[in-house]
Amino acid sequence: MTDSRATPLSPCTNICVMHPREGICAGCYRTMDEIVAWGSLTDVQRQAIMDELPARAPRISKRKRRG
């Protein structure tokens, strides 16, 4: 028997670097608190975070400065 519930996968991309000013991971855009709590969150809580992540990406956009 298989579990038919759709469980949100982890957004982790294995690029685990916390942005020093924004406090979010450069790979998955989660906060440290969200990353630590992920395993104990409900599916609804996980999905709510997943829904917010795309809006966080611009907060840490890469800026190239060349002279």
N, C-alpha and C positions, 0 to 999 in steps of 0.2 A: 504494500500500500504506500502510495506517495502522498506527500503533503501538497495540496492544490493551492494553498495560499501563496500569493505573490509577495515575497519578502524583498524589500529594497536592498540591493547590494550595497556594499560599502563603496563610497566614492573615492576611496584611497587609490592613488596612482603611483604609489611607492616613490614619490618625490616629497619627502618629509622634511620640509624646511619652513620654519615659522617666520613670517614677515615681521621684522622687529617693531615697526610702527603700527601696523594694522592688527597684529595678533592673530592672523589666520595663516593656515598652511598654504604655501605656494602651489602645492600639487592638488589638493582637494577643496581648499577654501573653507575648511572647518576650523573652528576655534579649538584651542587645547582642551577646554572643558568638554566640547562636543566629541572630540576624539577619544578622550578618556572614558566618557560615559557611553559611547556607542554600543558596546556589548550588552549593556543593561537597559537600553531604550526599547520602547515598544515599536512595532512596525509603524504606527501612526506618527510617533515622535520622529523616527528616522526619516519618514517620507516628508514631514514638515521641514526638516533640515535640508534634505535633498532639494526640495523645491526652492529654497532660499539661495543655494550655492551659486547658480549662474549670475545672480545680481551682485555677488561679492567679487567676482573676477576683476572688474575694472578697478577695484580698490588697490590692486597690486600689479597693475599693468607694467610691463617692462619698458623702461626708458633707456634708450641707447644715447650715450653722450660721447661723441667723438670730436676731437679737435683738429 
